[in-house]
Amino acid sequence: MKKRFFLIGLLIPLLLVSACSKSADPVSKGHGEHGEHSGAGGEPASDTTKAVWKLSASKPQAGTNTTVSVQIEDKQGKPVQKFDLNHEKMMHLIIVSKDLSYFDHIHPEYKGDGRFEIGTQFPAGGDYKLLADYLPTGGAATTKSEWVSAEGKAAASAPIAADGKLVKSVNGKEVTLTYDRLTAGTDIQLNFRLTDEKTKQPITDLQPYLGAVGHVVILSADAEQYLHVHPTDEKAKGPDAKFQTRFPKSGLYKIWGQFQQNGQTFVVPFVVNVP
């Protein structure tokens, strides 16, 4: 009997230790290889800053100059003073219309005391999402976003739909998008292959755009899932430009590839349906 009680006494602590270890599984981290920023709304769990957005007009008019100001502060409301360069810029500002038919990638100037500014024009009346990428010195790569509305005549609505064929012609170039798999929650390699539209010869003289062969921005149809992806081989010159990413969940996504040749930057859009 004493041996039986002794064995039970040993088993109870072991069971408790096992139960505690199972309930203490580490939280999985977001996918962040190759300079990628991702997440719902684009805000990482390690974020220690906030953004205060201001426009030069409370109701900006479409087609007129509007100054966008982004003030970066810490959690105590004090300006963040220092930022690191991230692909040659302190801040990348992405602007998209609600239906994702309009896209722009611009770079606000740092004015000091945590404040960035840039002038832009909204092409038509309607809602736009602004996404600011920045890297506070000693901190993590961060994305903050804001919805704004522009007054004026709205553009014709363009419902987002998956492309039947992932081949596009832009500025005399034919760009084909391929991937090794297309499944939410798993790593995927996107490959942009660029050829001359007329001769079909491979393009091998792509120039660095912001320090790399290209950049890719991805947004879900509702503009809530955001990915800013940099290439696996930044020094590539074509005809292939490869990017590794991970779609956070199933659904429609719009992909913009940005490249440069002969001093001219061009954007190639695709829409895919991720199972």
Long-range contacts (C-beta under 8 A, 24 or more apart in sequence): 31-187, 31-245, 31-246, 32-141, 33-244, 34-229, 34-230, 34-231, 34-232, 34-243, 34-244, 35-86, 35-87, 35-141, 35-228, 35-229, 35-230, 36-227, 36-228, 36-229, 36-230, 36-245, 37-133, 37-141, 37-142, 37-143, 37-226, 37-227, 37-228, 38-225, 38-226, 38-227, 38-228, 38-245, 38-246, 38-248, 39-143, 39-225, 39-226, 39-248, 40-224, 40-225, 40-248, 41-143, 41-145, 41-224, 41-226, 42-131, 42-143, 42-144, 42-145, 42-226, 43-142, 43-143, 43-144, 43-145, 44-140, 44-141, 44-142, 44-143, 46-139, 46-140, 47-140, 47-142, 48-74, 48-75, 48-136, 48-139, 48-140, 49-73, 49-74, 49-75, 49-80, 49-136, 49-139, 49-142, 49-144, 50-74, 50-75, 50-144, 51-132, 51-144, 51-146, 53-130, 53-146, 53-148, 55-148, 59-149, 59-151, 60-122, 60-148, 60-150, 60-151, 61-150, 61-151, 61-152, 62-121, 62-122, 62-123, 62-124, 62-125, 62-126, 62-150, 62-151, 62-152, 62-153, 63-121, 63-122, 63-123, 63-124, 63-152, 64-121, 65-119, 65-120, 65-121, 66-119, 66-120, 66-121, 66-122, 66-150, 67-117, 67-118, 67-119, 68-93, 68-108, 68-117, 68-118, 68-119, 68-120, 68-130, 69-115, 69-116, 69-117, 70-108, 70-115, 70-116, 70-117, 70-132, 70-144, 71-114, 71-115, 71-116, 72-114, 72-115, 72-116, 72-134, 72-136, 73-114, 79-113, 79-114, 79-115, 80-114, 80-136, 81-112, 81-113, 81-114, 82-136, 82-137, 82-138, 83-110, 83-134, 83-135, 83-136, 83-137, 84-135, 84-136, 84-137, 85-135, 86-133, 86-134, 86-135, 86-141, 87-210, 87-211, 87-212, 87-215, 87-230, 88-210, 88-211, 89-210, 90-116, 90-134, 90-135, 91-116, 91-132, 91-133, 91-134, 92-132, 92-133, 92-134, 92-228, 93-118, 93-130, 93-131, 93-132, 93-133, 94-130, 94-131, 94-132, 94-133, 94-217, 94-226, 94-228, 95-120, 95-122, 95-128, 95-129, 95-130, 95-131, 96-128, 96-129, 96-131, 96-219, 96-223, 97-123, 97-124, 97-126, 97-127, 97-128, 97-155, 98-126, 98-127, 98-128, 98-129, 98-223, 99-157, 99-158, 99-159, 99-160, 100-160, 100-219, 100-221, 100-223, 100-254, 101-155, 101-158, 102-128, 102-155, 103-217, 103-256, 103-267, 103-269, 105-215, 105-217, 105-256, 105-258, 105-267, 108-132, 122-150, 122-152, 123-155, 124-150, 124-152, 124-153, 124-154, 124-155, 125-150, 125-151, 125-152, 125-153, 125-154, 125-155, 126-150, 126-154, 126-155, 129-223, 131-226, 133-228, 143-226, 143-228, 145-226, 160-221, 160-252, 160-254, 160-271, 161-252, 161-271, 162-252, 162-271, 162-272, 162-273, 163-270, 163-271, 163-272, 166-270, 166-272, 168-268, 168-269, 168-270, 169-197, 170-266, 170-267, 170-268, 171-264, 171-266, 172-196, 172-197, 172-198, 173-197, 173-203, 173-261, 173-266, 174-200, 175-257, 175-268, 177-255, 177-257, 177-268, 177-270, 177-272, 182-247, 182-272, 182-274, 182-275, 183-247, 183-274, 183-275, 184-247, 184-248, 184-249, 184-250, 184-251, 184-274, 184-275, 185-246, 185-247, 185-248, 185-249, 186-246, 187-244, 187-245, 187-246, 188-244, 188-245, 188-246, 188-247, 189-232, 189-242, 189-243, 189-244, 190-216, 190-229, 190-242, 190-243, 190-244, 190-245, 190-255, 191-240, 191-241, 191-242, 191-243, 192-240, 192-241, 192-242, 192-243, 192-257, 192-259, 192-268, 193-239, 193-240, 194-238, 194-239, 194-240, 194-241, 194-259, 195-239, 202-238, 202-239, 203-238, 203-239, 203-261, 204-237, 204-238, 204-239, 205-237, 205-238, 205-261, 205-262, 206-236, 206-237, 206-238, 206-241, 206-259, 206-260, 206-261, 207-237, 207-260, 207-261, 207-262, 207-263, 208-234, 208-260, 209-258, 209-259, 209-260, 209-265, 213-237, 213-238, 213-241, 213-259, 214-241, 214-243, 214-257, 214-258, 214-259, 214-260, 215-257, 215-258, 216-243, 216-245, 216-255, 216-256, 216-257, 216-258, 217-255, 217-256, 217-258, 218-245, 218-247, 218-253, 218-254, 218-255, 218-256, 219-253, 219-254, 220-249, 220-251, 220-252, 220-253, 221-251, 221-252, 221-253, 221-254, 225-249, 225-251, 225-253, 247-274, 249-274, 250-274, 250-275
